[in-house]
Amino acid sequence: MQILYIHGKGGSAEESEHYKPLFPGDEVIGLDYQTFSPWETGQEIRSAVDELARKYEDICLIANSIGAFFSMKA
């Protein structure tokens, strides 16, 4: 399974490291989005998920704070 972490305001993709021990045997990556509006960031997240879906059957999304809001817009 692929784990995709979406950080909150002021966060970074490196926060995904925290989740690696919780998902042994699965790949955990963070998305360092470059935009900050719900529509643009939602599209960045959607694109990342679409790309992962071509490689993985199962994807788990973990999001924090505004990252969760952006994810819902994706």
N, C-alpha and C positions, 0 to 999 in steps of 0.2 A: 504494500500500500504506500502511496505517496502522501505525505503530510505537507500542506502548504500553510505557512503562518503569515498573517497580515498584521503588521504592527499598528499601534495607535499613534497619535500626534506626538512628535518629538522622539519617536522610537526608531528602530532600525531592523533590518532583516536579520542582523546578528542575534536578536532576541530569540530566534528560532532555536538556538543552541540549548536553551533551557528545556525544550521539549524532547530533545533527543533521548535522554534517559527514560522518558515516559513511553517511548515507542521503540523499544529495542527490535532490531530486525527490519524496521521500516526507514525509508529515507525521509528526512525532515529538511525542508528548505524554507527560507523566508523570501518574501517579495518586497523589494525596496522600491515602492512606487514613486513616480516622479511628479505626479500631479496632485492637486489637493482639493478638487471639487468633486462632489458625489458622482457626477456624470463621467468626467474624465477618468477618475480613479477607478470607478466601477468598470469602465471599459478596459483599463489596464489589467484589472483582476480577471475579468472575463477572458481576455486574451491569454493570460497565464494558465488559467484553468483549461481552456480549449487546447492549448499546446500540451499540457500534461495528460489530458484525456486521450490524446493520440498515442501515448506511450504506456499509460497505466489504466488498468481496469477499475481500480478503486482509488479515490482521492478523498482525503479528509481535510477540511478547511478549519483552521483555528484562527480566530481574529480577536483582537484586543481593542477596546474603546472605539474610537472613530473608525478603526479598521473594520470593525464589525458592521458599522453603518455603511461604509463604502462597499463591503462585501454584499450586503443585502441589495445594493443598487446594481451590482453586477448581474 
